[in-house]
């Protein structure tokens, strides 16, 4: 089972700021085995991502957190060795975008 849910909410702002968008997402990947014999289960937990974007004219500024609650998550099973690859912990990001039109 792979489930993903995202919701966004646009906050009305004065005309000069144009738009503020809040985003919240949850991702969950269900049961997966780490070996061919299906004896080792890869541990899973829901991962929450969140962010804020501000739009003004040609510019967009965004900041956010991936894996906001720093849950221990594994990306996939390694196969023959029976291990699994850990996913990243809490990660912050910032982005500036400029529209060229």
GUDREN-248556 format. One record per residue (C-alpha): residue number from 0; chain; x, y, z. Coordinates in Angstrom, 3 decimals, padded with zeros to 6 digits, always signed. Layout:
<rs>
(r NUM, "A", (X, Y, Z))
...
</rs>
This chain:
<rs>
(r 0, "A", (+000.000, +000.000, +000.000))
(r 1, "A", (+001.297, +003.425, -000.924))
(r 2, "A", (-000.821, +006.376, +000.169))
(r 3, "A", (-000.177, +010.071, -000.204))
(r 4, "A", (-002.364, +013.025, +000.784))
(r 5, "A", (-001.664, +016.714, +000.138))
(r 6, "A", (-003.761, +019.713, +001.049))
(r 7, "A", (-003.144, +023.378, +000.312))
(r 8, "A", (-004.863, +026.481, +001.597))
(r 9, "A", (-004.540, +029.923, +000.018))
(r 10, "A", (-004.641, +032.699, +002.609))
(r 11, "A", (-006.127, +035.951, +001.299))
(r 12, "A", (-003.665, +038.834, +001.648))
(r 13, "A", (-003.666, +042.533, +000.716))
(r 14, "A", (-003.336, +043.156, -003.022))
(r 15, "A", (+000.394, +043.947, -002.945))
(r 16, "A", (+001.371, +040.573, -001.426))
(r 17, "A", (-000.943, +038.645, -003.788))
(r 18, "A", (-000.932, +035.121, -002.264))
(r 19, "A", (+000.232, +033.040, +000.676))
(r 20, "A", (-000.145, +029.271, +000.310))
(r 21, "A", (+000.082, +026.780, +003.181))
(r 22, "A", (+000.715, +023.127, +002.294))
(r 23, "A", (+000.589, +019.930, +004.344))
(r 24, "A", (+001.275, +016.416, +003.086))
(r 25, "A", (+001.348, +012.917, +004.567))
(r 26, "A", (+002.937, +009.884, +002.881))
(r 27, "A", (+002.730, +006.267, +003.989))
(r 28, "A", (+004.155, +003.136, +002.410))
(r 29, "A", (+002.860, -000.147, +003.748))
(r 30, "A", (+004.386, -003.581, +004.225))
(r 31, "A", (+007.524, -004.373, +002.241))
(r 32, "A", (+010.001, -007.186, +002.703))
(r 33, "A", (+013.768, -006.612, +002.796))
(r 34, "A", (+014.711, -010.057, +001.536))
(r 35, "A", (+013.734, -012.524, -001.177))
(r 36, "A", (+012.435, -015.085, +001.354))
(r 37, "A", (+009.964, -012.492, +002.728))
(r 38, "A", (+011.139, -012.964, +006.307))
(r 39, "A", (+012.411, -009.444, +007.152))
(r 40, "A", (+009.939, -006.583, +007.141))
(r 41, "A", (+011.042, -003.012, +006.375))
(r 42, "A", (+009.810, -000.744, +009.199))
(r 43, "A", (+007.423, +002.011, +008.114))
(r 44, "A", (+005.903, +005.129, +009.591))
(r 45, "A", (+003.901, +008.049, +008.167))
(r 46, "A", (+006.027, +010.971, +006.978))
(r 47, "A", (+004.644, +014.520, +007.248))
(r 48, "A", (+005.823, +017.333, +004.964))
(r 49, "A", (+004.788, +020.988, +005.249))
(r 50, "A", (+005.561, +024.286, +003.597))
(r 51, "A", (+004.635, +027.915, +003.010))
(r 52, "A", (+004.811, +029.840, -000.277))
(r 53, "A", (+004.503, +033.575, -000.884))
(r 54, "A", (+003.804, +034.885, -004.401))
(r 55, "A", (+004.444, +038.469, -005.469))
(r 56, "A", (+004.537, +039.378, -009.116))
(r 57, "A", (+007.161, +037.267, -010.886))
(r 58, "A", (+008.645, +035.993, -007.625))
(r 59, "A", (+007.798, +033.027, -005.428))
(r 60, "A", (+009.507, +032.337, -002.108))
(r 61, "A", (+008.968, +028.963, -000.437))
(r 62, "A", (+010.168, +027.426, +002.829))
(r 63, "A", (+009.277, +024.098, +004.352))
(r 64, "A", (+010.113, +020.906, +006.157))
(r 65, "A", (+010.237, +017.388, +004.789))
(r 66, "A", (+009.763, +014.641, +007.401))
(r 67, "A", (+008.704, +017.378, +009.822))
(r 68, "A", (+008.447, +015.081, +012.871))
(r 69, "A", (+011.785, +013.377, +012.099))
(r 70, "A", (+010.244, +009.898, +011.856))
(r 71, "A", (+012.553, +006.976, +011.148))
(r 72, "A", (+011.638, +005.885, +007.653))
(r 73, "A", (+013.195, +003.429, +005.210))
(r 74, "A", (+013.092, +003.913, +001.456))
(r 75, "A", (+013.179, +000.267, +000.334))
(r 76, "A", (+014.491, -003.195, +001.119))
(r 77, "A", (+017.971, -004.128, -000.116))
(r 78, "A", (+017.015, -007.548, -001.519))
(r 79, "A", (+019.523, -010.358, -001.117))
(r 80, "A", (+021.278, -009.021, +001.999))
(r 81, "A", (+018.049, -008.468, +003.880))
(r 82, "A", (+018.846, -004.876, +004.843))
(r 83, "A", (+017.050, -001.671, +004.053))
(r 84, "A", (+018.059, +001.861, +003.077))
(r 85, "A", (+017.128, +004.597, +005.568))
(r 86, "A", (+015.358, +007.695, +004.315))
(r 87, "A", (+016.441, +011.206, +005.235))
(r 88, "A", (+015.498, +012.690, +008.587))
(r 89, "A", (+013.991, +016.143, +008.997))
(r 90, "A", (+015.081, +018.359, +006.122))
(r 91, "A", (+014.446, +022.093, +005.770))
(r 92, "A", (+014.420, +023.859, +002.422))
(r 93, "A", (+014.115, +027.375, +001.007))
(r 94, "A", (+013.486, +028.256, -002.622))
(r 95, "A", (+013.283, +031.450, -004.680))
(r 96, "A", (+011.656, +031.209, -008.121))
(r 97, "A", (+011.453, +033.890, -010.785))
(r 98, "A", (+009.048, +033.627, -013.732))
(r 99, "A", (+010.785, +034.655, -016.976))
(r 100, "A", (+007.714, +035.527, -019.015))
</rs>
